[in-house]
């Protein structure tokens, strides 16, 4: 799981809040700025594989792009 966290931090850096919540019984959730982007329970108990982690990184990248666009509008 550490590699997955490193991937998310590498994408989001300090620009967004990234929270990974592991839990008892295989619980795993990932939040970006408080919004849930991944929940192991909702994905049939599957731990994210490399392609899914890439998809989640894209979500983080999109969030960063949205923040940058909003900042440019101000």
Secondary structure, 3 states (H helix, E strand, C coil): CHHHHHHHHHHHCCCCCEEEEECHHHCEEEEECCEEEEEHHHHCCCCCCHHHHHHHHHHHHHHHHHHHHHHHHC
